[in-house]
Amino acid sequence: MMPKPEISRAIEKRGPVNAKYTRFFWPVLRGMVLIVALCAFIPFLAGSLSGVYEERWAAATAVFMLASFTLAAMMALPVFEGKRAPRQLQLADWWFVSYFVIIGLGFNWACAFLWLSRRYAFFSTPVIAVTGLIMAFYAAIAFLVAWVTRGNWRKALLVLVFAPYVLAGIVLRLGLLR
């Protein structure tokens, strides 16, 4: 007769899902999607600046667009979960702010490169200087917004984060520098 195996108490106490680690699911997923979007942004930008169609750039464009729309859906998710009003940005929304800062900087870098009519290399000193000048212009606009709103630094920060992305995206999409 075979003895019946005993189940240790540690196995009996542990349930099917350990709930203390579930709070890390959404931040880790957001971070992974952010990394995918930022890694696909570089070939997307290179493909859009070269104007030559290649399959790898088309795939990078598709991945970048899919990851960007996924990030937007993750930001809008609390609105669709039953909360009536969108929530304010908090410190935990670093992934959202960093996405717009990096993509906005990349778009402005491309604008500076195209503005200089591709006479200089993409990472040359004049392109970096013009990009810095453009970003300083956005910072001046943000200070102006803070002054007009009587010191509301949150609105100024939102202008500083979203203005480079929106304005450079419009310039690149309309092809104003080609």
C-alpha positions as CSV (number, residue, x, y, z in Angstrom):
1,M,0.0,0.0,0.0
2,M,1.4,3.4,-1.0
3,P,1.4,6.2,1.5
4,K,-0.7,9.2,0.6
5,P,1.5,12.2,-0.2
6,E,1.0,15.1,2.2
7,I,0.4,18.6,0.9
8,S,2.5,21.1,2.6
9,R,0.8,24.1,4.3
10,A,2.5,26.6,2.1
11,I,0.8,25.1,-1.0
12,E,-2.6,24.9,0.8
13,K,-2.4,28.6,1.8
14,R,-1.5,29.9,-1.6
15,G,-4.4,30.6,-3.8
16,P,-4.6,30.5,-7.6
17,V,-3.5,34.2,-8.0
18,N,-1.3,36.1,-5.6
19,A,-3.1,39.4,-5.4
20,K,-0.2,41.4,-4.1
21,Y,1.6,41.4,-7.5
22,T,-1.4,42.3,-9.6
23,R,-0.9,46.0,-9.0
24,F,2.3,45.8,-11.1
25,F,0.6,44.5,-14.2
26,W,-0.6,47.8,-15.8
27,P,2.6,49.8,-15.0
28,V,4.8,47.0,-16.5
29,L,2.5,46.7,-19.5
30,R,2.6,50.5,-20.1
31,G,6.4,50.5,-19.8
32,M,6.7,47.6,-22.3
33,V,4.5,49.3,-24.8
34,L,6.4,52.6,-24.3
35,I,9.7,50.8,-25.0
36,V,8.3,49.2,-28.1
37,A,6.9,52.6,-29.4
38,L,10.2,54.4,-28.8
39,C,12.3,51.7,-30.4
40,A,10.0,51.7,-33.5
41,F,10.1,55.5,-33.6
42,I,13.7,55.7,-34.8
43,P,13.2,53.6,-38.0
44,F,9.9,55.3,-38.5
45,L,11.6,58.7,-38.5
46,A,14.4,57.5,-40.7
47,G,12.0,56.0,-43.2
48,S,9.9,59.2,-43.3
49,L,13.0,61.4,-43.8
50,S,14.5,59.2,-46.5
51,G,11.4,59.0,-48.7
52,V,12.4,55.6,-50.0
53,Y,10.0,52.8,-49.4
54,E,11.4,49.7,-47.8
55,E,9.6,46.8,-46.0
56,R,11.5,47.2,-42.8
57,W,10.5,50.9,-42.5
58,A,6.9,50.0,-43.4
59,A,6.9,47.4,-40.6
60,A,8.5,49.9,-38.2
61,T,5.8,52.5,-39.1
62,A,3.1,49.9,-38.4
63,V,4.6,48.9,-35.1
64,F,5.0,52.6,-34.1
65,M,1.5,53.5,-35.0
66,L,0.0,50.4,-33.2
67,A,2.1,51.1,-30.0
68,S,1.1,54.8,-30.1
69,F,-2.6,54.0,-30.4
70,T,-2.2,51.4,-27.6
71,L,-0.6,54.0,-25.3
72,A,-3.5,56.4,-26.1
73,A,-6.0,53.7,-25.3
74,M,-4.2,53.0,-22.0
75,M,-4.4,56.7,-21.1
76,A,-8.2,56.8,-21.9
77,L,-8.9,53.5,-20.2
78,P,-10.0,55.0,-16.8
79,V,-12.6,57.1,-18.6
80,F,-14.1,54.0,-20.1
81,E,-14.0,52.0,-16.9
82,G,-17.0,53.9,-15.4
83,K,-15.4,57.1,-14.2
84,R,-17.3,60.1,-15.5
85,A,-14.5,62.6,-15.9
86,P,-10.9,62.1,-17.1
87,R,-8.5,62.1,-14.3
88,Q,-5.6,64.6,-14.0
89,L,-2.1,63.5,-14.8
90,Q,-0.2,62.3,-11.8
91,L,3.4,61.4,-11.0
92,A,2.7,57.8,-12.0
93,D,2.0,59.0,-15.6
94,W,5.7,59.4,-16.3
95,W,5.4,57.0,-19.3
96,F,2.8,59.3,-20.9
97,V,4.9,62.5,-20.5
98,S,8.1,60.8,-21.5
99,Y,6.5,59.5,-24.7
100,F,5.4,63.0,-25.8
101,V,8.8,64.6,-24.8
102,I,10.9,62.0,-26.7
103,I,8.6,61.9,-29.8
104,G,8.3,65.8,-29.8
105,L,12.0,66.1,-29.6
106,G,12.5,63.7,-32.5
107,F,9.9,65.5,-34.6
108,N,11.6,68.8,-34.0
109,W,15.0,67.3,-34.7
110,A,13.6,66.2,-38.1
111,C,12.1,69.6,-38.7
112,A,15.5,71.2,-38.0
113,F,17.2,68.7,-40.4
114,L,14.7,69.4,-43.1
115,W,14.8,73.2,-42.5
116,L,18.5,73.2,-43.1
117,S,17.7,71.5,-46.4
118,R,19.7,68.4,-45.6
119,R,23.0,70.3,-46.1
120,Y,24.3,69.0,-42.8
121,A,24.4,65.5,-41.3
122,F,21.5,64.5,-39.1
123,F,23.7,64.6,-35.9
124,S,25.7,67.7,-36.9
125,T,26.2,70.8,-34.7
126,P,23.9,73.1,-36.7
127,V,21.0,70.7,-36.6
128,I,21.5,70.2,-32.8
129,A,21.7,74.0,-32.3
130,V,18.5,74.7,-34.3
131,T,16.7,71.9,-32.4
132,G,17.8,73.5,-29.1
133,L,16.6,76.9,-30.3
134,I,13.2,75.4,-31.2
135,M,12.9,73.8,-27.8
136,A,13.9,77.0,-26.1
137,F,11.1,78.7,-28.1
138,Y,8.6,76.1,-26.7
139,A,10.0,76.8,-23.2
140,A,9.4,80.5,-23.7
141,I,5.8,79.8,-24.8
142,A,5.4,77.7,-21.7
143,F,6.7,80.6,-19.5
144,L,4.2,82.9,-21.3
145,V,1.4,80.5,-20.5
146,A,2.5,80.3,-16.9
147,W,2.5,84.1,-16.7
148,V,-0.9,84.5,-18.4
149,T,-2.4,81.9,-16.1
150,R,-0.9,83.6,-13.0
151,G,1.7,80.9,-12.1
152,N,-0.2,77.7,-13.1
153,W,2.8,75.6,-13.7
154,R,0.8,72.5,-14.6
155,K,-0.7,74.2,-17.7
156,A,2.8,75.5,-18.6
157,L,4.2,72.0,-18.3
158,L,1.4,70.6,-20.5
159,V,2.2,73.2,-23.1
160,L,5.9,72.4,-22.9
161,V,5.2,68.6,-23.3
162,F,2.5,68.7,-26.0
163,A,3.4,71.7,-28.1
164,P,6.6,70.2,-29.7
165,Y,4.7,67.0,-30.5
166,V,1.7,68.7,-32.0
167,L,3.3,71.6,-33.9
168,A,6.2,69.6,-35.3
169,G,3.8,66.8,-36.2
170,I,1.6,69.3,-38.2
171,V,4.7,70.7,-40.0
172,L,5.9,67.3,-40.9
173,R,2.5,66.0,-41.9
174,L,1.8,69.0,-44.2
175,G,5.2,68.8,-45.7
176,L,6.0,72.4,-45.1
177,L,9.7,71.9,-45.0
178,R,10.3,69.8,-48.1
